[in-house]
Amino acid sequence: MAGYEPPRMDLRLLRQFVAVAEELHFTRAATRLGMSQPPLTAAIRRLEEEVGATLIERGRKTVRLTPAGLVMLEQARRLMRAAEEALALTRDTAEGKRGKVRLGYVGSAMYGRLPAALRAFRRACPDLRVDLHEMTTVAQVRALREGTLDLGIVVPPLFDLAGLRTASFDEDRLAIALPVGHPLAGGDAVSVSRLVHEPFVCWPRSEGPGFHDQVVNLCGEQGFAPQVEQEAHSMHAVLSLVAVEAGVAIVPASMRQVRAAEIAYFPIAGDTARFDLLLCRPEGSVPAATSRLEAALLR
């Protein structure tokens, strides 16, 4: 209808009406609201004018709700609950207690401190959803720049840090992985130099140059280049190929429980056999939920 303006529902008026409707006594309702009775009486009249109906019948000694008043009481309570929920949701979202964060991670991160950190975070922020994506370092960096990932756990070095910020998250070491039936698997220790004539299953450099180069450099320190028989695009796939005797591999030591009945793991000594995991995110300000998860992971 041209020129029609719907009535404006003032939450304060609704709270005042609910108090009167529940107390059925203006003086008690005014005391409950911390106000004097005359302004409360005027407020109820104003609400009735806005609604266009009598909500409360006032007798000399009694106050009771009209049928319209009973409907208004039910709806007013519903609206007040909805308003309280809206405020709480908005506040929680602004404070990073609610929402969604997309977290990428390299496979080996799930064998270090990440699972415990995520469990603690879920207990502390049960309404904040963390979407987990196992991805290579290269894929994570690309997704962070494209805005399809909020945080990433990657293996350095990152050759192009433009627009990204990193912090140390965890550390790991390297280990030799051999099929259990391999002639070298029966001993107490195996050195990298013993792998000189072995076929390797490797992580492709295009997916994680830092890890790939570290493996190649370890072999180079022993005077040989690894004979790469096959490449696999996830560390679990690398270990699956080792398990079926497709070759040997150098893998994160944290994954030594993977297929332990089929693979023998041997730690590699020395500083050159350790590597870091970094928490990575775009530079600049980020949503509160992302900041909250970042702080929890770095704690």
N, C-alpha and C positions, 0 to 999 in steps of 0.2 A: 504494500500500500504506500503510495507516494506520501512522503512527509512523516511516515511512521518511525518512531524511535523506540526500540525495545527498552524495557526498564533495565537500569543498571543495578546489578546485585552487589551491594556493599557488604564485604565479609564482616565488617564490624557490626553492621545492622543484623546480619544473620546470627552472629555470636550472641548479641543482646537478645534476639528473639528466642534462641535456643535456651538461654538461661531462664527467661520468663516461662517458657513452655515446660521446662523441666521442674522448676520450683513451683509453678502455679501460684506465685506470690511476688508482687512487684518489689516489695521491700527486701525480701530475702534475695531476689535476683540482683537487685542493685548492690547489696552488700557483697555478693559473690563476684560481681564485676568490678567492685571498687569504685562505684559512682553513686551519686545521689538519685533518688527516685524520679524527680520531675524530668530530668533529661532522658531517663530510660523510657518513661511513659511517652514522651514526645518522639523518641526514636521508633517505638513500636507503631505509633500512629503514622509516622512517615513511611515505614515499611508497608503498612496496609494501604496507604495511598499509592505507593509505587506498584503494588501487586494488583490493586483494584478490588480487594476483597477484605472482609473482616476476618481476622485470624484468631483473635482472642475475645471472648465474651467476658465482660467485666461486670460482676455483680457487687452488691454492697459488701458481701463477706466472702465471695468465691470468685475465682478466675478459672475459666476452662477454655479449652481449644475448640474452635469450630471445625467442621469437616475439612474446610480449606486449611485451617491451622495445622491439623494433623498431617496433611499432605506436605505442607511447608516445613514442618519439623523434620520429617523423614528426608526431604530433599536438601534442607539446610545442613543436616548432619553429613549427608553424602558430599555436598559441595565443600564443606569445611575439611573433611578427610582428604578429598582430592586436592585441595589447596595446600594442605600440610604435606601431602606426598610430593606434590610438584616442587614445593620449596626444598624439601629434603633431597629429592633427586637432583635438583639444580645445584644445590650447595655441595652435595657429594661429588658431582661431576666437575664442578669448578675446583674442588680440592683434590681431584685425582683419585677419589675413592670408588668411582663408578665409571664405566666406559669400556673401551677395548684397546689393547695394545698388541701390535703384531711383532712378534719376536722371532728372528731368524737365528739359526745356530748351525755350526758344523757338527757332524755326527758325533765326534769324540767328546764334545762338550757335555753330552748326556752321561758320561762316565766319570765326570769330575764333580765339582761343587754345584753345578747348575740344578740338578734335581732337588737337592735339599733347599737351595735358595728359593726355588719355585714353590715348593710345599709350604715353606714359611710365609711366603708372600700371599699365597692363596688363603691361608688361615687369617692373615692380617687384613686382607682386602677381598673378602669373598664375593663382593659385587663387581669387582673389576675383572673382566675377562682377558685372559692372555691367549692369543692365537699363536701356536707354535708351528714353525716351518723349518724343517731340516733342509739346508741349502749349502752349496759351496760358498767359499769366500767371495769369489768373483760374482756369483749370482746375488749374494747379499749386498755387496757394494752397489751393484746396478739397481737393485730394488730400493735401497735407501735413497739413492739419488732420484729415482723415479717417483718416490713417495708411496710405494706399495708395501713398504716395511718401515717400522718405527725404530726398532733396535736390532742390532745384529751381533752375534758372537763369532768372531772371525780369527783366522790364523794370519799373522803378519809374515813378511812385510806387505804393506799396502803401497803400491808404487805411485798411486795418485790419491792423495788425501784431501784434495780440493773439496771444500764444502762438507767435510766430515770431521767428527771429533771422536777420539778414541781414549780409552782408559784400560789399564790392566785388569783383567777379570780372573784369570786362572793360569796355571802352568801345567805342563805335562812333559813327559819324556818319550823317547822313541824306544821301540823294542823290535827285535827280529821275530817274524812269524814264520814257522815252518810247518808243513804237514806232519802229523804225528808219526807217520811211517818213513819220514825222511832220514837218511843215514846220520845226519848231524843232530837229529832231535833227541837222541838217547843220552847225550852228555849233560853235564851240569851247567855248562856255559858255551856260548857260541859267539865268536867275534865277527865283525863285519868283514874282515879280510877273508874269512872262510867262504864267503858268498861269491867270490870272484868268478866262478864258472857256472853260477846258478841262474836259471831264468827267473826274471823278476815280474811280479804283478805290481803295477805302479798306478798312482794317482796322476791323472793328466795335468800337465803344467797349465793348460788353458783354464782349468777350473780352480787351481790353487797353487800359484807359482811359488809361494813361500814354502809350503810343505814339500812340494816336489823338489825344489832346489836344495832343501836341507838334506833330503835323502841322497840326491846325486852328489852333494858335497861330502857327505859321510863316506860314500864309496870312494870318491876322489882322494880323500885323505889316506885311504888304504891302497891307492895306486891303480884303481880300475874304475871304469864306467859301468853302471848296471846294464845288463842285457835285458831290455824290457821285452818280455814275451807277450804280455797283455796289459791293457789299461782298463780301469773300472772307475765309474763316476761317483761312487760313494765308498766310504771306508768299509761299510758292511759288505758291499759287493767285492771289494779287494779281498776281505777275509774269506768270503764264500769261495772265491777262486783258489785261495791257498788251501782251503779245506779239501777241495777236489783235486789237489796236487797239480794245479796249473802252473805253479811257481812258488817262489818265496816272496816275502814282502817285508818292508820296514814300516811299522804302523805306530800309532799312539799307544804307549804302554798302558794307559788307562782302560783300553779295550781288551785287556788280556783275559777277561772272563768270557768274551764272545767265542762261541763254539770251542770251548776249552777242551772238550773231549776229542776234537779233531785237529786242533792246532796246538803246537808247542811254542811258547813265548819265551824269549830270552832278552833281558834288559841290556841296553847299550850304555856303557859307562862314558863319563866325560861331559864337559859343558856343551860341546857341540851337539849332543844328543837331547838337549832340552829345548822346549819351545813354549812360547806364551800364547794365551788366548786373550783377545781384546774385545771389550764391549764397544761397539761402534754405533754412532747415531749422527744425523745431520747436525751441522752447526746451527747456532742461533736458538731461539726460543722454541720449545716443543710443548705439546699439550700436557696438562697437569698429570694425567694418568701415565704418560710416558716418563715424565720426571720421577714420579713415585716409584715405578718399577725400576728405573735406572738406579735410583738411590738404594733401593733394596738389594739389587744385584751386586752393587759395589760395596755394600756394608761389610 
